[in-house]
Amino acid sequence: MQFFSAIDIKKVEPPINYNHKILLAGSCFIEHIGNFLADAKFNILQNPNGILFDPISLPSSLISYIQNKQYKAEDLFYLNEVWNSWQHHSRFSNPDVNACLKNINQSQTSAYSFLKEADWLFVTLGSAFSYKLIGDFSNVANCHKAPAQNFIKHLNTIEEIIRAFDAAIHQLFQFNNNLKIIFTISPVRHLRDGVVENNRSKARLIEAVHHLVNKFEKLCYFPAYELVIDVLRDYRFYDVDLTHPNYAATQFVLEKFSDTCFNNETKKLMEEIKKLVIAKKHKPFNPQSELHKKFLVQHLSKAKQIQSDYPYLDLVKELEYFSGSK
């Protein structure tokens, strides 16, 4: 008896490996993928603007990295005792205007340099809704808890989404001809918009993304949304808020992600690295015991061997820990 819907996921070609640089941008679900890759010691840069949900802010942020846009004080606004940017997540907000600008512009410069050499760009879209300032109708990436009457809520059409990303993708490929892009739709349900509105929103994102994937050769689609909504298809795979996929659902998606994006050699190396990372987190009952010293020596040998075989990996912290220098 079959309890799950079958889903055919086309493997990514060429597969992703540890030599690749990966930039991730988008909604909160992209951070599950980003943290998974970071823990496995891939070379990544995650959400240079912070979390972005809508399909207008995302391509706009990508263009700003290409241009290495540097923000000025007049681009910020003061609210709730901190300086904020309409184009950035609140993690950049700061009581000091200069500190706020410094953090934003450092992130912009890092994104510019990383994107120039990146092999992959992961984009996860969360919602087709966007917010515009009433004064000039400019798009807002984050409302920063400003009064609702300051904004117009807009459900972007499929054509508007395609147009925004089409312009960005052309510029991305001119900026970095080696870049390949993977799109996903977040399985997080935006129930504050309403159930019907959430489904309309997701449907527009899916249609727009598939149009882009069919148009551009170096684009592909990973069905994170479908894996949760149509394969798992059960509220027991959501947290108590019935909005966010829980740990089991997220792990299921990440397993499928690995099968889709990595070859066997990369997956084998990932498992070895995962063992080292877990071992580093080990809290010994008696750090001076012979047993713990033996544990350190064994894992130091493994870390040195992996570092020797794959010199481009960053195992500095693991080597320091197992050698006893940290």
N, C-alpha and C positions, 0 to 999 in steps of 0.2 A: 504493500500500500504506500502511495506517495503522499507525503504530507506538505511538501513544498512545491511551489511552481518552479518549473525549469527555466533557466535563463542562460542564454548563450552570450558570453562576453568575449568580444574580439580582443586577442592579445595585442599589447602595445609593441609595435615594431619601429625601430630596433628597441629591445628591452632597455630599461633603465639600469645603470650600474653605478658602482662607487666612484668612478671617474667623473660622473656628471654633476653639474651644479644645477640646483633646483630652486626656483623662486615660487612661493605660494602666496596667493592673494584671494581674499574673499570673506565669506561668512564664517561664523564660529565653527562650523563643521570642518573647514579646511584646517583648523588648528589640531583636530584629532589626527589628520593625516600628517601634518607638519611635525607634531610631537612624536608620532610614531617613527618618522624618518630621522628626526634629530636623535632620538634614543638609540637608533640603529647606526648612528655616526655618519649619516649621509651629509653632504655639503649643501646646506639649505639656507635660504633667507625667507622669513615668514612675515607676511602682512606688514610691509613698511609703513602703511598708513594706519595700522591697527585693523580691527575687524570692519569689513564693509559688506553690506547686504545687497544693495540695489544695483541694477545693471547699467546705471548711468555713472555713478561714482567710481565703479571699478575700472572701466576703460579710461575714464578721465585720470585716475591715479596712475595707470600704466603709462599714459602719455606724459604725465608729469615726471616720471622716472626717466623716460627717454630724453626729455628736455633738461633734466637735472634742475627742475624748478626750485628756486630758493625763495622761501616765504619771508615776508616783511611784517613789521608790527601792524600795519594797516590791514593785513589779511586776517588778523585775529580779532576776537571780541571778548569782553569781560562779562562773566556771568557766574553767579554762585561763588564769588570770591576767588575765581581762577580765570586765567586766560585760556581760550579755546580756539580751535580751528574748525570751521564748518566741514572741512574735507578730511578730518582726522578723528580717530577714536579718542575717547576721553583719557586714555592712558598717556596721551601727550599733554593733557591739560596741566597747568602749573600756576601757582600764585605769582610767580615771577615771569614777566613777559619775555625777558631775555633767555631764561632757562627753557621756556616753552619753545621759542624760536630755534634755539640751539639744538634741542632734541629733534624737532621736526626736520630741520635742514641737514643734520647729520644723517638721519634716516633716509632722506631724499638722495644724498650723495652716495650712501652705501647701496641703495637700490639701483642707482644709475650704473655704478661700477659692476655690481653683481649681474644685473640684467644684460649688460654688454657681453658678458662671457657665459651666460646661462645656457644650458642645454635644454632645460624644460621649464615651462611655466604651467602651474596648476591654478585653475580658476574655479572657485565654487560660488555659485549664485544662490542667494537665499530667498529673495523676494522680488517680484516685478514692480512692487510699489516703491515710489521714491517721494521725497519731500522737497518742496521748493519754498524759498523765502518769499513772502508776500510782496515785499518791496520791489525786488528786481527779478523775481522768478528764477534765481540761480539755484542750482541743485545742491542739496545738503546731504552729506554722507552720514552725519550724526547730529541729532537734535540737541544733545547735551542738556536734556531736561528743561529746555526753554518752553515757555507757554505755547500750548497747541495753536492758539490763534495767530502765531507768527508764521505758520506754514500752510501750504496747500498740499494735500495728499493726492498723489497722481498714480494711477495704475497704467504703467507704460504699455503701449501697444507692441505687438511683435515687431512691427516695422521700426519703431523707435529703438528697441533693443538691438536689432540687427544693425541699424545705421550707426549706433554708438560703438559697437564692437568692431564693425567692419572697418571704420576709420582707424581704430586703435591697432587692429591686427596688421593692416598694411604698413603702418609706421613701425610696429614691432619687428616685422620681417626685414624692413629696410635697415633698421638699427642693428639687428642681429640675425643674419641670414641662416644661422645654424639652429635657431630656436624652434622648438616643437611645443605644442600647447595641448594640455588635457583639460577638458571642461567637465565639471560635475554639477549636479543640482543637489542642494542640501536637503536631506530628509527631515530636517527640523521643521515642524509645523508652526506656521505663524498664525496661531489661533486668535490672537488679538485683532487680526484683520477680519476674523469670522471664518467659519469652515468653508462656505461657498467661495468667499473671496480668496482664501488661501489656495483653493484648488484652481481657481481662475489664474491666479498669479503663477503657480507652479507650471500650469499648462502653457502659459505664454513663454516662460523661460525655456521649457523643454523644446518647444517648436522653434524658437529663435536659435538656440544652441545647435539643434540638428541642421538647421539651414546653414549655419556657419561651418559646421563640420563637413557638410556635403560640398561646400564651396571651396574650402581651402584644403590643400593636400596635407599639410603638416599639423592638422587638428584632429583630435579624437575625443571620444566621449566615454567616461567611466560611469556606469549606472548606480551610483551610491543611493540615489533616491528610490530607484526601482527595487533595489535589494532589500530596503527596509519596508517600503510601502506595499510591494507586490509579492516579494518572496517570503519575508518573515510575516508580514501582514497580521500583526497581533498586538494588542495594547500591552501585553506582558513584556514586549521589547522596548517599551518607553518608560521613562522615569515617571515619578508620581505626578508631574505637571502635565503628563500626556502630550507633551510637546517635543521634548528632546529624546532621541534614541538613548537607551541605557547602555551599560558597559557591554553586555552580551551582544547587543545589536551592533555596537561600534566595532567590537572585535571581529564579528562576522564580516562586516564590510572591509575591514583592514586585511583580513585573510584573503578575501576575493581580490582586493587591490594588489596584494603581493603576487598572487597567482597570475594576475593580468599583466603586471608591469615588470616583473623580475624573472630572469632565467634561473635555472637550478643552481648554478654556481653562485650567483648573488644571494639567493635565499640561504644557501649553506653558510656563506660568510656571515650573513645577518645573524644566524643562529649562534655562531661562535662569538660574535660581538655581544649579542644579548647575554650570553653566559658571563662574559667579563663585566658587563654593566651591572648585572644582578649581584655578582660577587663583590663588586666595589661597594654596593649598598649594604653588605653584610655587617651587622653590628656584633662584634665578638663579646662573649661573656667575660673572657679574660684575655686582653690584648697581649699579655706577656707569656701566654702559654705556648708550649712547643707546638701544640696542634695548630694554633693560629699562625705561628711563624711558618709552619709547613704549608698552610693554606696560602699565605702570601707568596711564598717562593714558587709554588706550582702555578699560580695565576700570573705571576710576573713573567715566568717562562713562556706561558701561552700568549701574553700580551706582546712580548718582544718578538715572538715568532710571527704573529699577525702583522705587527708593525714592519717587520723586515720584508714580509711577502707583499704587503700593500703599503708602501711608504707614504702614499697620499692621504691615508687615514689619520685622523686626529685622535690619538690615544694618550695624549700627554697626561691627562688627569688620572687615567687608569694606571699608567706606568709609575707615576708619582706615588699613588696610593699603595700599590703592591710592593714598591721598593722601600716603603716606609718613610719617604721624605715628606709625606703629607698626612 
